[in-house]
Each structure stands twice: as structure tokens, then as C-alpha cells.
Amino acid sequence: MRESLDVLIVGGGPAGLTASLWLARYRRRVLGVDAGRPGNAPAWAVHGYPGLADLPPGELRTRLRAQAEAAGALWLEGEAVAARGVRDAFEVQLDDGQTLWARRLLFATGMRELLPELPGFDALYGRSVWHCPDCDGPEVVGARVGALARGPRALALVQELRTWAAELVVLTHGEPTELDAQAEAWLHERGIPIRPERIAGLEGEDGQLRCVRFLDGSAIVLDALFFNLGCGPASAVPAQLGCAAYEDGTLVIDRTGETTIPGVYAAGDVTPGARLTVRAAASGAAVAKFLHLSLGLP
Ligand SMILES: Cc1cc2nc3c(=O)[nH]c(=O)nc-3n(C[C@H](O)[C@H](O)[C@H](O)COP(=O)(O)OP(=O)(O)OC[C@H]3O[C@@H](n4cnc5c(N)ncnc54)[C@H](O)[C@@H]3O)c2cc1C
């Protein structure tokens, strides 16, 4: 006999885990499924999470999951590969062929950063090469910092990084800058050069960037590098189900966290807003309350 859950959560990051904790506290039948591909795995610590200074990201997940399971939530390892149905009768297929049924769906599937394909990148990402100034800007106070990005993203990145960095340089890796004259003038007035050369690789040791090497053999000495090449949703399942999304891939939600498909909710990075662990966790708790109310009070 098929048993229907109250809520099936897809994605076991801070948003999904926190939602499961609160749904369990509301005595809902809640199960989460997680593919085990946390985007923040390269980071050595989660910075700025209230009350838990610089906890490793895996440790935060382990603690959250233990807390949610102790409250009564269930979690499975697996990937949701397809979903269909309507409010009160959703069906989700997992990659192992299993099918789960639920009255409500919550997507907490996160986003994926587009990463530069550069030799040396993997050894430095999360240590001295980052994408998020909010998360890692305070690591570069007084430092020489590169900003690998183009167009409005490049301008926004250097504007944010000026809070911390002493010296900045824009790197475009052989692509056109895509900056208008006003933006170029803004950079020029602040002594921020643009290096358009193609990059051969990133050099450093023990996670510490030393320089960016260009194809012609020259190099620029830097303490850190930030990049913004754009991002996209980590899962295609919400789009496949018909949930509307903004241009950047985040899902359209109302104030309760419900997407444009009735009965389907979203929380965390996959919704518009600051991509920070604390917001992901908070939005998971908030959406849990609305899910609980939408299921009807006893
Ligand atoms: C390198 C890096 C460093 C960061 N550093 C910080 C920091 O210092 N401080 C800070 O506040 N924030 C930081 N962040 C941001 C923070 O990690 C995110 O804001 C937060 O993890 C978002 O939580 P989430 O639950 O929405 O999504 P995620 O944490 O991305 O979790 C989504 C989960 O969904 C799962 N999933 C996706 N699709 C499916 C599917 N189809 N089926 C099953 N599971 C699926 C994935 O496996 C993943 O586990 C960092 C991010 C990165 C990438």
C-alpha cells in the first residue's frame, strides 16, 4: 500500500534540514532526500553563522541532521530525478527507482556556482579563492585581490570587495570586459586596473594563492581571488515540474514560500535573496510553519 508523507523535502542542506526539524516538531510526517553534493564542501568553515563560529560545513549538516532525526524527521540518501502530481498528491522518483508520495513538496536544492576551469583552481577554492564576498570578504582585509568577472558582475564584485581589500584588479581571462565607459571610468578613478589577458593557471601552495599566471608567462601577485561567472539551479526537477523561475534560476515564491505550483514550496539558496547559511536555515524554519498551516491544523 502506498503511504503518503505530509511533506517530502528534496535537498538536505541547511534549508532542508532546518525545515525537517521544524516540521517534525509540528508532528508532521516528513522525509527528506539528499544527493550528498553540498556546494560548500570546498569551504573549510561556515563563516558568520550565529552562535557557531567557523564550524566546518559538514559538521553543521551532521549536527542539524541529528537534531532533525531526534525530533522525528527521516532522511534518505538519494537523488530526486523526477516529480509530478498536484497539491495533496505528489509523486517523486528517486535515482534508485524508489517512488515517494507526499501531500506537499519542498525544494531546498540550492544553487551551483559556475566555476572557472583553470589549472590550480581546485587546490585553492575555499582557501584563498572564493566566489562570495559576504562569506569570505573579511578574510582579505588589506590584501591584494583579483576579481575574475565581466560586465556588471565585475563592477558589483569590486564594489563589494572594496570594503576589505587594499588593492584590486579585474581579470577577464581573455574575454571582452563588457563594461560600459562609465564603469571603466569608475574603475580608473579608483586605480583599479583591468587585466584582459588569458589566464594560464593559478599558482600557490597549501591553499594560499601566490599569483595568477597569464598565457604569455607574465604573472600578477595576489593574496586572494574572487570570481563571479554566474550560477544556476542545482536541480532541474522544480523546472520540470513547472515551477516558474527568475532569470538567475531562483524559484518564484510567494511570502509563504509557495512556488507557482500549488503545494510545492521552496527554501534556501534556490529562492531569491542572500545566499548565506543563516538565511537558508531561517527560510527553512519559516516555510515549515507555512507548510504546517497549509496542511490544516488538527
Ligand atoms: C564554497 C562555498 C563557501 C561558502 N561559505 C559560506 C560561509 O562562509 N558562510 C555562509 O553563510 N554561507 C556560505 N556559503 C553559502 C552557503 O553554503 C549556502 O547559502 C547554503 O549552503 C545554502 O543552503 P541550502 O540548504 O539552500 O542549499 P545547499 O547547502 O546547497 O544544499 C542543497 C542540497 O540539495 C541537494 N540536492 C540538490 N538537488 C537534489 C536532488 N535532485 N535530489 C536530492 N538532493 C538534491 C544537494 O546534494 C545539497 O546537499 C558558501 C557556499 C559555497 C559554495
Ligand as a Chemical Component Dictionary entry (heavy atoms), coordinates in Angstrom:
data_LIG
# 
_chem_comp.id                   LIG 
_chem_comp.type                 NON-POLYMER 
_chem_comp.pdbx_formal_charge   0 
_chem_comp.three_letter_code    LIG 
# 
loop_
_chem_comp_atom.comp_id 
_chem_comp_atom.atom_id 
_chem_comp_atom.alt_atom_id 
_chem_comp_atom.type_symbol 
_chem_comp_atom.charge 
_chem_comp_atom.model_Cartn_x 
_chem_comp_atom.model_Cartn_y 
_chem_comp_atom.model_Cartn_z 
_chem_comp_atom.pdbx_ordinal 
LIG C1  C1  C 0 32.403 27.348 -1.349 1  
LIG C2  C2  C 0 31.276 27.976 -0.564 2  
LIG C3  C3  C 0 31.549 28.619 0.629  3  
LIG C4  C4  C 0 30.516 29.190 1.373  4  
LIG N1  N1  N 0 30.811 29.824 2.550  5  
LIG C5  C5  C 0 29.811 30.333 3.294  6  
LIG C6  C6  C 0 30.084 30.976 4.545  7  
LIG O1  O1  O 0 31.237 31.071 4.963  8  
LIG N2  N2  N 0 29.040 31.486 5.251  9  
LIG C7  C7  C 0 27.753 31.398 4.807  10 
LIG O2  O2  O 0 26.839 31.863 5.499  11 
LIG N3  N3  N 0 27.467 30.796 3.626  12 
LIG C8  C8  C 0 28.459 30.277 2.866  13 
LIG N4  N4  N 0 28.184 29.695 1.661  14 
LIG C9  C9  C 0 26.791 29.666 1.207  15 
LIG C10 C10 C 0 26.042 28.520 1.889  16 
LIG O3  O3  O 0 26.766 27.320 1.728  17 
LIG C11 C11 C 0 24.659 28.407 1.279  18 
LIG O4  O4  O 0 23.982 29.642 1.406  19 
LIG C12 C12 C 0 23.840 27.324 1.975  20 
LIG O5  O5  O 0 24.510 26.088 1.988  21 
LIG C13 C13 C 0 22.512 27.171 1.254  22 
LIG O6  O6  O 0 21.791 26.156 1.870  23 
LIG P1  P1  P 0 20.665 25.361 1.064  24 
LIG O7  O7  O 0 20.146 24.364 2.037  25 
LIG O8  O8  O 0 19.725 26.292 0.425  26 
LIG O9  O9  O 0 21.420 24.640 -0.143 27 
LIG P2  P2  P 0 22.699 23.694 -0.164 28 
LIG O10 O10 O 0 23.514 23.835 1.063  29 
LIG O11 O11 O 0 23.339 23.967 -1.475 30 
LIG O12 O12 O 0 22.091 22.235 -0.136 31 
LIG C14 C14 C 0 21.345 21.742 -1.209 32 
LIG C15 C15 C 0 21.343 20.228 -1.104 33 
LIG O13 O13 O 0 20.388 19.740 -2.049 34 
LIG C16 C16 C 0 20.877 18.535 -2.575 35 
LIG N5  N5  N 0 20.191 18.305 -3.858 36 
LIG C17 C17 C 0 20.191 19.085 -4.965 37 
LIG N6  N6  N 0 19.416 18.529 -5.918 38 
LIG C18 C18 C 0 18.922 17.385 -5.386 39 
LIG C19 C19 C 0 18.050 16.361 -5.884 40 
LIG N7  N7  N 0 17.528 16.420 -7.116 41 
LIG N8  N8  N 0 17.758 15.308 -5.072 42 
LIG C20 C20 C 0 18.268 15.240 -3.813 43 
LIG N9  N9  N 0 19.094 16.188 -3.293 44 
LIG C21 C21 C 0 19.412 17.235 -4.077 45 
LIG C22 C22 C 0 22.384 18.736 -2.709 46 
LIG O14 O14 O 0 23.048 17.483 -2.686 47 
LIG C23 C23 C 0 22.679 19.579 -1.454 48 
LIG O15 O15 O 0 23.080 18.745 -0.390 49 
LIG C24 C24 C 0 29.187 29.125 0.900  50 
LIG C25 C25 C 0 28.907 28.473 -0.315 51 
LIG C26 C26 C 0 29.934 27.900 -1.039 52 
LIG C27 C27 C 0 29.609 27.189 -2.335 53 
# 
loop_
_chem_comp_bond.comp_id 
_chem_comp_bond.atom_id_1 
_chem_comp_bond.atom_id_2 
_chem_comp_bond.value_order 
_chem_comp_bond.pdbx_ordinal 
LIG C1  C2  SING 1  
LIG C2  C3  SING 2  
LIG C2  C26 DOUB 3  
LIG C3  C4  DOUB 4  
LIG C4  N1  SING 5  
LIG C4  C24 SING 6  
LIG N1  C5  DOUB 7  
LIG C5  C6  SING 8  
LIG C5  C8  SING 9  
LIG C6  O1  DOUB 10 
LIG C6  N2  SING 11 
LIG N2  C7  SING 12 
LIG C7  O2  DOUB 13 
LIG C7  N3  SING 14 
LIG N3  C8  DOUB 15 
LIG C8  N4  SING 16 
LIG N4  C9  SING 17 
LIG N4  C24 SING 18 
LIG C9  C10 SING 19 
LIG C10 O3  SING 20 
LIG C10 C11 SING 21 
LIG C11 O4  SING 22 
LIG C11 C12 SING 23 
LIG C12 O5  SING 24 
LIG C12 C13 SING 25 
LIG C13 O6  SING 26 
LIG O6  P1  SING 27 
LIG P1  O7  DOUB 28 
LIG P1  O8  SING 29 
LIG P1  O9  SING 30 
LIG O9  P2  SING 31 
LIG P2  O10 DOUB 32 
LIG P2  O11 SING 33 
LIG P2  O12 SING 34 
LIG O12 C14 SING 35 
LIG C14 C15 SING 36 
LIG C15 O13 SING 37 
LIG C15 C23 SING 38 
LIG O13 C16 SING 39 
LIG C16 N5  SING 40 
LIG C16 C22 SING 41 
LIG N5  C17 SING 42 
LIG N5  C21 SING 43 
LIG C17 N6  DOUB 44 
LIG N6  C18 SING 45 
LIG C18 C19 SING 46 
LIG C18 C21 DOUB 47 
LIG C19 N7  SING 48 
LIG C19 N8  DOUB 49 
LIG N8  C20 SING 50 
LIG C20 N9  DOUB 51 
LIG N9  C21 SING 52 
LIG C22 O14 SING 53 
LIG C22 C23 SING 54 
LIG C23 O15 SING 55 
LIG C24 C25 DOUB 56 
LIG C25 C26 SING 57 
LIG C26 C27 SING 58 
# 
